[in-house]
Amino acid sequence: MHLANATSPEKTMLNDNGGRRLGGDRRIYTYNGHIPERRSGKDRRCGLDRRKKLRVS
């Protein structure tokens, strides 16, 4: 059976881009915002901390 839209193996070659994604590289990551010494010092929580509520059983 012959398919009209079938591609030959020669035409299915993929371009090798060296393992990089198109556009920006998402693997580049900075830890500056996650290091406690480099944070602003401002507490990001607001209101009551629900973890400190007393549990009544």
mmCIF entry with sequence, helices, sheets and N, C-alpha, C, O atoms, coordinates in Angstrom:
data_MODEL
# 
_entry.id   MODEL 
# 
_entity.id                         1 
_entity.type                       polymer 
_entity.pdbx_number_of_molecules   1 
# 
_entity_poly.entity_id                      1 
_entity_poly.type                           'polypeptide(L)' 
_entity_poly.nstd_linkage                   no 
_entity_poly.nstd_monomer                   no 
_entity_poly.pdbx_seq_one_letter_code       MHLANATSPEKTMLNDNGGRRLGGDRRIYTYNGHIPERRSGKDRRCGLDRRKKLRVS 
_entity_poly.pdbx_seq_one_letter_code_can   MHLANATSPEKTMLNDNGGRRLGGDRRIYTYNGHIPERRSGKDRRCGLDRRKKLRVS 
_entity_poly.pdbx_strand_id                 A 
# 
loop_
_entity_poly_seq.entity_id 
_entity_poly_seq.num 
_entity_poly_seq.mon_id 
_entity_poly_seq.hetero 
1 1  MET n 
1 2  HIS n 
1 3  LEU n 
1 4  ALA n 
1 5  ASN n 
1 6  ALA n 
1 7  THR n 
1 8  SER n 
1 9  PRO n 
1 10 GLU n 
1 11 LYS n 
1 12 THR n 
1 13 MET n 
1 14 LEU n 
1 15 ASN n 
1 16 ASP n 
1 17 ASN n 
1 18 GLY n 
1 19 GLY n 
1 20 ARG n 
1 21 ARG n 
1 22 LEU n 
1 23 GLY n 
1 24 GLY n 
1 25 ASP n 
1 26 ARG n 
1 27 ARG n 
1 28 ILE n 
1 29 TYR n 
1 30 THR n 
1 31 TYR n 
1 32 ASN n 
1 33 GLY n 
1 34 HIS n 
1 35 ILE n 
1 36 PRO n 
1 37 GLU n 
1 38 ARG n 
1 39 ARG n 
1 40 SER n 
1 41 GLY n 
1 42 LYS n 
1 43 ASP n 
1 44 ARG n 
1 45 ARG n 
1 46 CYS n 
1 47 GLY n 
1 48 LEU n 
1 49 ASP n 
1 50 ARG n 
1 51 ARG n 
1 52 LYS n 
1 53 LYS n 
1 54 LEU n 
1 55 ARG n 
1 56 VAL n 
1 57 SER n 
# 
_struct_asym.id          A 
_struct_asym.entity_id   1 
# 
loop_
_struct_conf.conf_type_id 
_struct_conf.id 
_struct_conf.pdbx_PDB_helix_id 
_struct_conf.beg_label_comp_id 
_struct_conf.beg_label_asym_id 
_struct_conf.beg_label_seq_id 
_struct_conf.pdbx_beg_PDB_ins_code 
_struct_conf.end_label_comp_id 
_struct_conf.end_label_asym_id 
_struct_conf.end_label_seq_id 
_struct_conf.pdbx_end_PDB_ins_code 
_struct_conf.beg_auth_comp_id 
_struct_conf.beg_auth_asym_id 
_struct_conf.beg_auth_seq_id 
_struct_conf.end_auth_comp_id 
_struct_conf.end_auth_asym_id 
_struct_conf.end_auth_seq_id 
_struct_conf.pdbx_PDB_helix_class 
_struct_conf.details 
_struct_conf.pdbx_PDB_helix_length 
HELX_P HELX_P1 AA1 PRO A 9  ? THR A 12 ? PRO A 9  THR A 12 5 ? 4 
HELX_P HELX_P2 AA2 PRO A 36 ? ARG A 38 ? PRO A 36 ARG A 38 5 ? 3 
HELX_P HELX_P3 AA3 ARG A 50 ? LYS A 52 ? ARG A 50 LYS A 52 5 ? 3 
# 
_struct_conf_type.id          HELX_P 
_struct_conf_type.criteria    ? 
_struct_conf_type.reference   ? 
# 
loop_
_atom_site.group_PDB 
_atom_site.id 
_atom_site.type_symbol 
_atom_site.label_atom_id 
_atom_site.label_alt_id 
_atom_site.label_comp_id 
_atom_site.label_asym_id 
_atom_site.label_entity_id 
_atom_site.label_seq_id 
_atom_site.pdbx_PDB_ins_code 
_atom_site.Cartn_x 
_atom_site.Cartn_y 
_atom_site.Cartn_z 
_atom_site.occupancy 
_atom_site.B_iso_or_equiv 
_atom_site.pdbx_formal_charge 
_atom_site.auth_seq_id 
_atom_site.auth_comp_id 
_atom_site.auth_asym_id 
_atom_site.auth_atom_id 
_atom_site.pdbx_PDB_model_num 
ATOM 1   N N  . MET A 1 1  ? 0.845   -1.180 0.000  1.00 0.00 ? 1  MET A N  1 
ATOM 2   C CA . MET A 1 1  ? 0.000   0.000  0.000  1.00 0.00 ? 1  MET A CA 1 
ATOM 3   C C  . MET A 1 1  ? 0.891   1.245  0.000  1.00 0.00 ? 1  MET A C  1 
ATOM 4   O O  . MET A 1 1  ? 1.837   1.333  0.783  1.00 0.00 ? 1  MET A O  1 
ATOM 5   N N  . HIS A 1 2  ? 0.599   2.176  -0.852 1.00 0.00 ? 2  HIS A N  1 
ATOM 6   C CA . HIS A 1 2  ? 1.401   3.397  -0.981 1.00 0.00 ? 2  HIS A CA 1 
ATOM 7   C C  . HIS A 1 2  ? 0.612   4.573  -0.417 1.00 0.00 ? 2  HIS A C  1 
ATOM 8   O O  . HIS A 1 2  ? -0.532  4.800  -0.810 1.00 0.00 ? 2  HIS A O  1 
ATOM 9   N N  . LEU A 1 3  ? 1.215   5.314  0.495  1.00 0.00 ? 3  LEU A N  1 
ATOM 10  C CA . LEU A 1 3  ? 0.562   6.488  1.068  1.00 0.00 ? 3  LEU A CA 1 
ATOM 11  C C  . LEU A 1 3  ? 1.102   7.736  0.385  1.00 0.00 ? 3  LEU A C  1 
ATOM 12  O O  . LEU A 1 3  ? 2.314   7.894  0.239  1.00 0.00 ? 3  LEU A O  1 
ATOM 13  N N  . ALA A 1 4  ? 0.211   8.616  -0.030 1.00 0.00 ? 4  ALA A N  1 
ATOM 14  C CA . ALA A 1 4  ? 0.623   9.819  -0.750 1.00 0.00 ? 4  ALA A CA 1 
ATOM 15  C C  . ALA A 1 4  ? 1.380   10.785 0.157  1.00 0.00 ? 4  ALA A C  1 
ATOM 16  O O  . ALA A 1 4  ? 2.279   11.483 -0.313 1.00 0.00 ? 4  ALA A O  1 
ATOM 17  N N  . ASN A 1 5  ? 1.042   10.844 1.438  1.00 0.00 ? 5  ASN A N  1 
ATOM 18  C CA . ASN A 1 5  ? 1.664   11.798 2.358  1.00 0.00 ? 5  ASN A CA 1 
ATOM 19  C C  . ASN A 1 5  ? 2.830   11.210 3.147  1.00 0.00 ? 5  ASN A C  1 
ATOM 20  O O  . ASN A 1 5  ? 3.387   11.879 4.017  1.00 0.00 ? 5  ASN A O  1 
ATOM 21  N N  . ALA A 1 6  ? 3.197   9.988  2.859  1.00 0.00 ? 6  ALA A N  1 
ATOM 22  C CA . ALA A 1 6  ? 4.294   9.364  3.604  1.00 0.00 ? 6  ALA A CA 1 
ATOM 23  C C  . ALA A 1 6  ? 5.608   10.054 3.256  1.00 0.00 ? 6  ALA A C  1 
ATOM 24  O O  . ALA A 1 6  ? 5.849   10.405 2.101  1.00 0.00 ? 6  ALA A O  1 
ATOM 25  N N  . THR A 1 7  ? 6.445   10.241 4.255  1.00 0.00 ? 7  THR A N  1 
ATOM 26  C CA . THR A 1 7  ? 7.742   10.871 4.018  1.00 0.00 ? 7  THR A CA 1 
ATOM 27  C C  . THR A 1 7  ? 8.816   9.804  3.990  1.00 0.00 ? 7  THR A C  1 
ATOM 28  O O  . THR A 1 7  ? 8.729   8.793  4.686  1.00 0.00 ? 7  THR A O  1 
ATOM 29  N N  . SER A 1 8  ? 9.809   10.039 3.189  1.00 0.00 ? 8  SER A N  1 
ATOM 30  C CA . SER A 1 8  ? 10.909  9.088  3.112  1.00 0.00 ? 8  SER A CA 1 
ATOM 31  C C  . SER A 1 8  ? 11.840  9.305  4.293  1.00 0.00 ? 8  SER A C  1 
ATOM 32  O O  . SER A 1 8  ? 11.865  10.401 4.853  1.00 0.00 ? 8  SER A O  1 
ATOM 33  N N  . PRO A 1 9  ? 12.607  8.295  4.690  1.00 0.00 ? 9  PRO A N  1 
ATOM 34  C CA . PRO A 1 9  ? 13.526  8.447  5.832  1.00 0.00 ? 9  PRO A CA 1 
ATOM 35  C C  . PRO A 1 9  ? 14.548  9.554  5.634  1.00 0.00 ? 9  PRO A C  1 
ATOM 36  O O  . PRO A 1 9  ? 15.026  10.134 6.609  1.00 0.00 ? 9  PRO A O  1 
ATOM 37  N N  . GLU A 1 10 ? 14.894  9.859  4.374  1.00 0.00 ? 10 GLU A N  1 
ATOM 38  C CA . GLU A 1 10 ? 15.867  10.917 4.123  1.00 0.00 ? 10 GLU A CA 1 
ATOM 39  C C  . GLU A 1 10 ? 15.322  12.291 4.509  1.00 0.00 ? 10 GLU A C  1 
ATOM 40  O O  . GLU A 1 10 ? 16.093  13.177 4.874  1.00 0.00 ? 10 GLU A O  1 
ATOM 41  N N  . LYS A 1 11 ? 14.015  12.478 4.434  1.00 0.00 ? 11 LYS A N  1 
ATOM 42  C CA . LYS A 1 11 ? 13.415  13.781 4.708  1.00 0.00 ? 11 LYS A CA 1 
ATOM 43  C C  . LYS A 1 11 ? 13.042  13.965 6.180  1.00 0.00 ? 11 LYS A C  1 
ATOM 44  O O  . LYS A 1 11 ? 12.631  15.056 6.573  1.00 0.00 ? 11 LYS A O  1 
ATOM 45  N N  . THR A 1 12 ? 13.175  12.935 6.988  1.00 0.00 ? 12 THR A N  1 
ATOM 46  C CA . THR A 1 12 ? 12.782  13.046 8.395  1.00 0.00 ? 12 THR A CA 1 
ATOM 47  C C  . THR A 1 12 ? 13.959  13.358 9.308  1.00 0.00 ? 12 THR A C  1 
ATOM 48  O O  . THR A 1 12 ? 13.853  13.192 10.523 1.00 0.00 ? 12 THR A O  1 
ATOM 49  N N  . MET A 1 13 ? 15.063  13.801 8.754  1.00 0.00 ? 13 MET A N  1 
ATOM 50  C CA . MET A 1 13 ? 16.225  14.138 9.579  1.00 0.00 ? 13 MET A CA 1 
ATOM 51  C C  . MET A 1 13 ? 15.922  15.385 10.396 1.00 0.00 ? 13 MET A C  1 
ATOM 52  O O  . MET A 1 13 ? 15.336  16.338 9.883  1.00 0.00 ? 13 MET A O  1 
ATOM 53  N N  . LEU A 1 14 ? 16.311  15.383 11.648 1.00 0.00 ? 14 LEU A N  1 
ATOM 54  C CA . LEU A 1 14 ? 16.103  16.526 12.528 1.00 0.00 ? 14 LEU A CA 1 
ATOM 55  C C  . LEU A 1 14 ? 17.377  17.337 12.635 1.00 0.00 ? 14 LEU A C  1 
ATOM 56  O O  . LEU A 1 14 ? 18.479  16.789 12.615 1.00 0.00 ? 14 LEU A O  1 
ATOM 57  N N  . ASN A 1 15 ? 17.221  18.640 12.748 1.00 0.00 ? 15 ASN A N  1 
ATOM 58  C CA . ASN A 1 15 ? 18.387  19.503 12.937 1.00 0.00 ? 15 ASN A CA 1 
ATOM 59  C C  . ASN A 1 15 ? 18.863  19.399 14.377 1.00 0.00 ? 15 ASN A C  1 
ATOM 60  O O  . ASN A 1 15 ? 18.053  19.409 15.304 1.00 0.00 ? 15 ASN A O  1 
ATOM 61  N N  . ASP A 1 16 ? 20.159  19.299 14.566 1.00 0.00 ? 16 ASP A N  1 
ATOM 62  C CA . ASP A 1 16 ? 20.741  19.251 15.901 1.00 0.00 ? 16 ASP A CA 1 
ATOM 63  C C  . ASP A 1 16 ? 21.148  20.661 16.297 1.00 0.00 ? 16 ASP A C  1 
ATOM 64  O O  . ASP A 1 16 ? 21.999  21.273 15.652 1.00 0.00 ? 16 ASP A O  1 
ATOM 65  N N  . ASN A 1 17 ? 20.535  21.177 17.365 1.00 0.00 ? 17 ASN A N  1 
ATOM 66  C CA . ASN A 1 17 ? 20.859  22.534 17.803 1.00 0.00 ? 17 ASN A CA 1 
ATOM 67  C C  . ASN A 1 17 ? 21.797  22.529 19.005 1.00 0.00 ? 17 ASN A C  1 
ATOM 68  O O  . ASN A 1 17 ? 21.885  23.534 19.711 1.00 0.00 ? 17 ASN A O  1 
ATOM 69  N N  . GLY A 1 18 ? 22.487  21.447 19.253 1.00 0.00 ? 18 GLY A N  1 
ATOM 70  C CA . GLY A 1 18 ? 23.470  21.396 20.329 1.00 0.00 ? 18 GLY A CA 1 
ATOM 71  C C  . GLY A 1 18 ? 22.870  21.264 21.715 1.00 0.00 ? 18 GLY A C  1 
ATOM 72  O O  . GLY A 1 18 ? 23.549  21.552 22.700 1.00 0.00 ? 18 GLY A O  1 
ATOM 73  N N  . GLY A 1 19 ? 21.623  20.839 21.821 1.00 0.00 ? 19 GLY A N  1 
ATOM 74  C CA . GLY A 1 19 ? 20.991  20.663 23.126 1.00 0.00 ? 19 GLY A CA 1 
ATOM 75  C C  . GLY A 1 19 ? 20.394  21.936 23.695 1.00 0.00 ? 19 GLY A C  1 
ATOM 76  O O  . GLY A 1 19 ? 19.945  21.934 24.842 1.00 0.00 ? 19 GLY A O  1 
ATOM 77  N N  . ARG A 1 20 ? 20.373  23.002 22.949 1.00 0.00 ? 20 ARG A N  1 
ATOM 78  C CA . ARG A 1 20 ? 19.817  24.278 23.421 1.00 0.00 ? 20 ARG A CA 1 
ATOM 79  C C  . ARG A 1 20 ? 18.401  24.459 22.902 1.00 0.00 ? 20 ARG A C  1 
ATOM 80  O O  . ARG A 1 20 ? 18.052  23.990 21.818 1.00 0.00 ? 20 ARG A O  1 
ATOM 81  N N  . ARG A 1 21 ? 17.593  25.146 23.695 1.00 0.00 ? 21 ARG A N  1 
ATOM 82  C CA . ARG A 1 21 ? 16.241  25.466 23.271 1.00 0.00 ? 21 ARG A CA 1 
ATOM 83  C C  . ARG A 1 21 ? 16.270  26.735 22.429 1.00 0.00 ? 21 ARG A C  1 
ATOM 84  O O  . ARG A 1 21 ? 17.224  27.511 22.481 1.00 0.00 ? 21 ARG A O  1 
ATOM 85  N N  . LEU A 1 22 ? 15.223  26.928 21.664 1.00 0.00 ? 22 LEU A N  1 
ATOM 86  C CA . LEU A 1 22 ? 15.107  28.171 20.909 1.00 0.00 ? 22 LEU A CA 1 
ATOM 87  C C  . LEU A 1 22 ? 14.825  29.298 21.886 1.00 0.00 ? 22 LEU A C  1 
ATOM 88  O O  . LEU A 1 22 ? 14.093  29.108 22.857 1.00 0.00 ? 22 LEU A O  1 
ATOM 89  N N  . GLY A 1 23 ? 15.386  30.447 21.645 1.00 0.00 ? 23 GLY A N  1 
ATOM 90  C CA . GLY A 1 23 ? 15.180  31.583 22.538 1.00 0.00 ? 23 GLY A CA 1 
ATOM 91  C C  . GLY A 1 23 ? 16.142  31.513 23.710 1.00 0.00 ? 23 GLY A C  1 
ATOM 92  O O  . GLY A 1 23 ? 17.273  31.051 23.562 1.00 0.00 ? 23 GLY A O  1 
ATOM 93  N N  . GLY A 1 24 ? 15.701  31.964 24.866 1.00 0.00 ? 24 GLY A N  1 
ATOM 94  C CA . GLY A 1 24 ? 16.553  31.977 26.060 1.00 0.00 ? 24 GLY A CA 1 
ATOM 95  C C  . GLY A 1 24 ? 16.742  30.598 26.650 1.00 0.00 ? 24 GLY A C  1 
ATOM 96  O O  . GLY A 1 24 ? 15.882  29.728 26.512 1.00 0.00 ? 24 GLY A O  1 
ATOM 97  N N  . ASP A 1 25 ? 17.850  30.406 27.297 1.00 0.00 ? 25 ASP A N  1 
ATOM 98  C CA . ASP A 1 25 ? 18.144  29.126 27.931 1.00 0.00 ? 25 ASP A CA 1 
ATOM 99  C C  . ASP A 1 25 ? 17.528  29.113 29.319 1.00 0.00 ? 25 ASP A C  1 
ATOM 100 O O  . ASP A 1 25 ? 17.908  29.913 30.174 1.00 0.00 ? 25 ASP A O  1 
ATOM 101 N N  . ARG A 1 26 ? 16.581  28.215 29.551 1.00 0.00 ? 26 ARG A N  1 
ATOM 102 C CA . ARG A 1 26 ? 15.877  28.170 30.830 1.00 0.00 ? 26 ARG A CA 1 
ATOM 103 C C  . ARG A 1 26 ? 16.713  27.548 31.940 1.00 0.00 ? 26 ARG A C  1 
ATOM 104 O O  . ARG A 1 26 ? 16.327  27.607 33.107 1.00 0.00 ? 26 ARG A O  1 
ATOM 105 N N  . ARG A 1 27 ? 17.839  26.961 31.598 1.00 0.00 ? 27 ARG A N  1 
ATOM 106 C CA . ARG A 1 27 ? 18.665  26.317 32.625 1.00 0.00 ? 27 ARG A CA 1 
ATOM 107 C C  . ARG A 1 27 ? 19.503  27.314 33.401 1.00 0.00 ? 27 ARG A C  1 
ATOM 108 O O  . ARG A 1 27 ? 20.059  26.976 34.447 1.00 0.00 ? 27 ARG A O  1 
ATOM 109 N N  . ILE A 1 28 ? 19.602  28.535 32.905 1.00 0.00 ? 28 ILE A N  1 
ATOM 110 C CA . ILE A 1 28 ? 20.354  29.562 33.627 1.00 0.00 ? 28 ILE A CA 1 
ATOM 111 C C  . ILE A 1 28 ? 19.482  30.056 34.768 1.00 0.00 ? 28 ILE A C  1 
ATOM 112 O O  . ILE A 1 28 ? 18.357  30.502 34.542 1.00 0.00 ? 28 ILE A O  1 
ATOM 113 N N  . TYR A 1 29 ? 19.985  29.983 35.981 1.00 0.00 ? 29 TYR A N  1 
ATOM 114 C CA . TYR A 1 29 ? 19.188  30.301 37.165 1.00 0.00 ? 29 TYR A CA 1 
ATOM 115 C C  . TYR A 1 29 ? 20.073  31.009 38.173 1.00 0.00 ? 29 TYR A C  1 
ATOM 116 O O  . TYR A 1 29 ? 21.216  30.609 38.391 1.00 0.00 ? 29 TYR A O  1 
ATOM 117 N N  . THR A 1 30 ? 19.552  32.053 38.785 1.00 0.00 ? 30 THR A N  1 
ATOM 118 C CA . THR A 1 30 ? 20.312  32.744 39.820 1.00 0.00 ? 30 THR A CA 1 
ATOM 119 C C  . THR A 1 30 ? 19.660  32.498 41.170 1.00 0.00 ? 30 THR A C  1 
ATOM 120 O O  . THR A 1 30 ? 18.436  32.446 41.282 1.00 0.00 ? 30 THR A O  1 
ATOM 121 N N  . TYR A 1 31 ? 20.481  32.348 42.182 1.00 0.00 ? 31 TYR A N  1 
ATOM 122 C CA . TYR A 1 31 ? 20.010  32.052 43.525 1.00 0.00 ? 31 TYR A CA 1 
ATOM 123 C C  . TYR A 1 31 ? 19.947  33.289 44.409 1.00 0.00 ? 31 TYR A C  1 
ATOM 124 O O  . TYR A 1 31 ? 19.657  33.172 45.599 1.00 0.00 ? 31 TYR A O  1 
ATOM 125 N N  . ASN A 1 32 ? 20.211  34.472 43.859 1.00 0.00 ? 32 ASN A N  1 
ATOM 126 C CA . ASN A 1 32 ? 20.280  35.673 44.681 1.00 0.00 ? 32 ASN A CA 1 
ATOM 127 C C  . ASN A 1 32 ? 19.012  35.923 45.485 1.00 0.00 ? 32 ASN A C  1 
ATOM 128 O O  . ASN A 1 32 ? 19.099  36.344 46.638 1.00 0.00 ? 32 ASN A O  1 
ATOM 129 N N  . GLY A 1 33 ? 17.862  35.683 44.926 1.00 0.00 ? 33 GLY A N  1 
ATOM 130 C CA . GLY A 1 33 ? 16.611  35.902 45.642 1.00 0.00 ? 33 GLY A CA 1 
ATOM 131 C C  . GLY A 1 33 ? 16.300  34.840 46.666 1.00 0.00 ? 33 GLY A C  1 
ATOM 132 O O  . GLY A 1 33 ? 15.363  35.002 47.448 1.00 0.00 ? 33 GLY A O  1 
ATOM 133 N N  . HIS A 1 34 ? 17.047  33.765 46.688 1.00 0.00 ? 34 HIS A N  1 
ATOM 134 C CA . HIS A 1 34 ? 16.777  32.652 47.589 1.00 0.00 ? 34 HIS A CA 1 
ATOM 135 C C  . HIS A 1 34 ? 17.777  32.557 48.732 1.00 0.00 ? 34 HIS A C  1 
ATOM 136 O O  . HIS A 1 34 ? 17.566  31.787 49.669 1.00 0.00 ? 34 HIS A O  1 
ATOM 137 N N  . ILE A 1 35 ? 18.844  33.313 48.673 1.00 0.00 ? 35 ILE A N  1 
ATOM 138 C CA . ILE A 1 35 ? 19.851  33.298 49.733 1.00 0.00 ? 35 ILE A CA 1 
ATOM 139 C C  . ILE A 1 35 ? 19.399  34.259 50.832 1.00 0.00 ? 35 ILE A C  1 
ATOM 140 O O  . ILE A 1 35 ? 19.216  35.445 50.561 1.00 0.00 ? 35 ILE A O  1 
ATOM 141 N N  . PRO A 1 36 ? 19.215  33.776 52.069 1.00 0.00 ? 36 PRO A N  1 
ATOM 142 C CA . PRO A 1 36 ? 18.698  34.649 53.137 1.00 0.00 ? 36 PRO A CA 1 
ATOM 143 C C  . PRO A 1 36 ? 19.513  35.918 53.346 1.00 0.00 ? 36 PRO A C  1 
ATOM 144 O O  . PRO A 1 36 ? 18.943  36.960 53.668 1.00 0.00 ? 36 PRO A O  1 
ATOM 145 N N  . GLU A 1 37 ? 20.820  35.860 53.174 1.00 0.00 ? 37 GLU A N  1 
ATOM 146 C CA . GLU A 1 37 ? 21.657  37.038 53.389 1.00 0.00 ? 37 GLU A CA 1 
ATOM 147 C C  . GLU A 1 37 ? 21.391  38.126 52.346 1.00 0.00 ? 37 GLU A C  1 
ATOM 148 O O  . GLU A 1 37 ? 21.691  39.295 52.590 1.00 0.00 ? 37 GLU A O  1 
ATOM 149 N N  . ARG A 1 38 ? 20.845  37.767 51.214 1.00 0.00 ? 38 ARG A N  1 
ATOM 150 C CA . ARG A 1 38 ? 20.628  38.739 50.142 1.00 0.00 ? 38 ARG A CA 1 
ATOM 151 C C  . ARG A 1 38 ? 19.171  39.161 50.016 1.00 0.00 ? 38 ARG A C  1 
ATOM 152 O O  . ARG A 1 38 ? 18.834  39.924 49.110 1.00 0.00 ? 38 ARG A O  1 
ATOM 153 N N  . ARG A 1 39 ? 18.311  38.694 50.886 1.00 0.00 ? 39 ARG A N  1 
ATOM 154 C CA . ARG A 1 39 ? 16.916  39.112 50.853 1.00 0.00 ? 39 ARG A CA 1 
ATOM 155 C C  . ARG A 1 39 ? 16.775  40.499 51.448 1.00 0.00 ? 39 ARG A C  1 
ATOM 156 O O  . ARG A 1 39 ? 17.697  41.011 52.084 1.00 0.00 ? 39 ARG A O  1 
ATOM 157 N N  . SER A 1 40 ? 15.617  41.101 51.237 1.00 0.00 ? 40 SER A N  1 
ATOM 158 C CA . SER A 1 40 ? 15.404  42.478 51.689 1.00 0.00 ? 40 SER A CA 1 
ATOM 159 C C  . SER A 1 40 ? 15.266  42.580 53.205 1.00 0.00 ? 40 SER A C  1 
ATOM 160 O O  . SER A 1 40 ? 15.447  43.664 53.760 1.00 0.00 ? 40 SER A O  1 
ATOM 161 N N  . GLY A 1 41 ? 14.953  41.492 53.880 1.00 0.00 ? 41 GLY A N  1 
ATOM 162 C CA . GLY A 1 41 ? 14.757  41.535 55.322 1.00 0.00 ? 41 GLY A CA 1 
ATOM 163 C C  . GLY A 1 41 ? 13.310  41.783 55.703 1.00 0.00 ? 41 GLY A C  1 
ATOM 164 O O  . GLY A 1 41 ? 12.936  41.624 56.865 1.00 0.00 ? 41 GLY A O  1 
ATOM 165 N N  . LYS A 1 42 ? 12.497  42.170 54.738 1.00 0.00 ? 42 LYS A N  1 
ATOM 166 C CA . LYS A 1 42 ? 11.086  42.420 55.003 1.00 0.00 ? 42 LYS A CA 1 
ATOM 167 C C  . LYS A 1 42 ? 10.344  41.089 55.038 1.00 0.00 ? 42 LYS A C  1 
ATOM 168 O O  . LYS A 1 42 ? 10.560  40.219 54.194 1.00 0.00 ? 42 LYS A O  1 
ATOM 169 N N  . ASP A 1 43 ? 9.465   40.945 56.031 1.00 0.00 ? 43 ASP A N  1 
ATOM 170 C CA . ASP A 1 43 ? 8.679   39.727 56.135 1.00 0.00 ? 43 ASP A CA 1 
ATOM 171 C C  . ASP A 1 43 ? 7.595   39.756 55.065 1.00 0.00 ? 43 ASP A C  1 
ATOM 172 O O  . ASP A 1 43 ? 6.860   40.737 54.954 1.00 0.00 ? 43 ASP A O  1 
ATOM 173 N N  . ARG A 1 44 ? 7.493   38.703 54.289 1.00 0.00 ? 44 ARG A N  1 
ATOM 174 C CA . ARG A 1 44 ? 6.523   38.676 53.199 1.00 0.00 ? 44 ARG A CA 1 
ATOM 175 C C  . ARG A 1 44 ? 5.143   38.246 53.652 1.00 0.00 ? 44 ARG A C  1 
ATOM 176 O O  . ARG A 1 44 ? 4.178   38.393 52.901 1.00 0.00 ? 44 ARG A O  1 
ATOM 177 N N  . ARG A 1 45 ? 5.025   37.724 54.847 1.00 0.00 ? 45 ARG A N  1 
ATOM 178 C CA . ARG A 1 45 ? 3.719   37.297 55.351 1.00 0.00 ? 45 ARG A CA 1 
ATOM 179 C C  . ARG A 1 45 ? 2.933   38.504 55.839 1.00 0.00 ? 45 ARG A C  1 
ATOM 180 O O  . ARG A 1 45 ? 3.507   39.492 56.296 1.00 0.00 ? 45 ARG A O  1 
ATOM 181 N N  . CYS A 1 46 ? 1.631   38.413 55.736 1.00 0.00 ? 46 CYS A N  1 
ATOM 182 C CA . CYS A 1 46 ? 0.778   39.466 56.274 1.00 0.00 ? 46 CYS A CA 1 
ATOM 183 C C  . CYS A 1 46 ? -0.347  38.810 57.076 1.00 0.00 ? 46 CYS A C  1 
ATOM 184 O O  . CYS A 1 46 ? -0.767  37.695 56.769 1.00 0.00 ? 46 CYS A O  1 
ATOM 185 N N  . GLY A 1 47 ? -0.821  39.497 58.085 1.00 0.00 ? 47 GLY A N  1 
ATOM 186 C CA . GLY A 1 47 ? -1.896  38.954 58.896 1.00 0.00 ? 47 GLY A CA 1 
ATOM 187 C C  . GLY A 1 47 ? -1.394  37.917 59.882 1.00 0.00 ? 47 GLY A C  1 
ATOM 188 O O  . GLY A 1 47 ? -0.200  37.821 60.167 1.00 0.00 ? 47 GLY A O  1 
ATOM 189 N N  . LEU A 1 48 ? -2.333  37.148 60.390 1.00 0.00 ? 48 LEU A N  1 
ATOM 190 C CA . LEU A 1 48 ? -1.993  36.117 61.373 1.00 0.00 ? 48 LEU A CA 1 
ATOM 191 C C  . LEU A 1 48 ? -1.400  34.898 60.681 1.00 0.00 ? 48 LEU A C  1 
ATOM 192 O O  . LEU A 1 48 ? -1.785  34.543 59.566 1.00 0.00 ? 48 LEU A O  1 
ATOM 193 N N  . ASP A 1 49 ? -0.476  34.280 61.352 1.00 0.00 ? 49 ASP A N  1 
ATOM 194 C CA . ASP A 1 49 ? 0.115   33.051 60.840 1.00 0.00 ? 49 ASP A CA 1 
ATOM 195 C C  . ASP A 1 49 ? -0.782  31.906 61.271 1.00 0.00 ? 49 ASP A C  1 
ATOM 196 O O  . ASP A 1 49 ? -0.885  31.621 62.464 1.00 0.00 ? 49 ASP A O  1 
ATOM 197 N N  . ARG A 1 50 ? -1.422  31.253 60.339 1.00 0.00 ? 50 ARG A N  1 
ATOM 198 C CA . ARG A 1 50 ? -2.388  30.201 60.686 1.00 0.00 ? 50 ARG A CA 1 
ATOM 199 C C  . ARG A 1 50 ? -1.727  28.980 61.310 1.00 0.00 ? 50 ARG A C  1 
ATOM 200 O O  . ARG A 1 50 ? -2.414  28.150 61.905 1.00 0.00 ? 50 ARG A O  1 
ATOM 201 N N  . ARG A 1 51 ? -0.422  28.853 61.189 1.00 0.00 ? 51 ARG A N  1 
ATOM 202 C CA . ARG A 1 51 ? 0.260   27.712 61.802 1.00 0.00 ? 51 ARG A CA 1 
ATOM 203 C C  . ARG A 1 51 ? 0.372   27.866 63.306 1.00 0.00 ? 51 ARG A C  1 
ATOM 204 O O  . ARG A 1 51 ? 0.616   26.887 64.011 1.00 0.00 ? 51 ARG A O  1 
ATOM 205 N N  . LYS A 1 52 ? 0.199   29.079 63.808 1.00 0.00 ? 52 LYS A N  1 
ATOM 206 C CA . LYS A 1 52 ? 0.343   29.313 65.242 1.00 0.00 ? 52 LYS A CA 1 
ATOM 207 C C  . LYS A 1 52 ? -0.980  29.188 65.992 1.00 0.00 ? 52 LYS A C  1 
ATOM 208 O O  . LYS A 1 52 ? -1.012  29.372 67.209 1.00 0.00 ? 52 LYS A O  1 
ATOM 209 N N  . LYS A 1 53 ? -2.070  28.880 65.291 1.00 0.00 ? 53 LYS A N  1 
ATOM 210 C CA . LYS A 1 53 ? -3.367  28.739 65.953 1.00 0.00 ? 53 LYS A CA 1 
ATOM 211 C C  . LYS A 1 53 ? -3.351  27.517 66.860 1.00 0.00 ? 53 LYS A C  1 
ATOM 212 O O  . LYS A 1 53 ? -2.718  26.505 66.559 1.00 0.00 ? 53 LYS A O  1 
ATOM 213 N N  . LEU A 1 54 ? -4.056  27.634 67.965 1.00 0.00 ? 54 LEU A N  1 
ATOM 214 C CA . LEU A 1 54 ? -4.186  26.496 68.871 1.00 0.00 ? 54 LEU A CA 1 
ATOM 215 C C  . LEU A 1 54 ? -5.163  25.497 68.285 1.00 0.00 ? 54 LEU A C  1 
ATOM 216 O O  . LEU A 1 54 ? -6.211  25.865 67.754 1.00 0.00 ? 54 LEU A O  1 
ATOM 217 N N  . ARG A 1 55 ? -4.810  24.251 68.391 1.00 0.00 ? 55 ARG A N  1 
ATOM 218 C CA . ARG A 1 55 ? -5.694  23.204 67.882 1.00 0.00 ? 55 ARG A CA 1 
ATOM 219 C C  . ARG A 1 55 ? -6.565  22.690 69.011 1.00 0.00 ? 55 ARG A C  1 
ATOM 220 O O  . ARG A 1 55 ? -6.069  22.296 70.067 1.00 0.00 ? 55 ARG A O  1 
ATOM 221 N N  . VAL A 1 56 ? -7.852  22.699 68.779 1.00 0.00 ? 56 VAL A N  1 
ATOM 222 C CA . VAL A 1 56 ? -8.807  22.203 69.772 1.00 0.00 ? 56 VAL A CA 1 
ATOM 223 C C  . VAL A 1 56 ? -9.381  20.909 69.237 1.00 0.00 ? 56 VAL A C  1 
ATOM 224 O O  . VAL A 1 56 ? -9.886  20.855 68.116 1.00 0.00 ? 56 VAL A O  1 
ATOM 225 N N  . SER A 1 57 ? -9.297  19.842 70.067 1.00 0.00 ? 57 SER A N  1 
ATOM 226 C CA . SER A 1 57 ? -9.824  18.565 69.591 1.00 0.00 ? 57 SER A CA 1 
ATOM 227 C C  . SER A 1 57 ? -11.124 18.210 70.247 1.00 0.00 ? 57 SER A C  1 
ATOM 228 O O  . SER A 1 57 ? -11.698 17.161 69.953 1.00 0.00 ? 57 SER A O  1 
# 
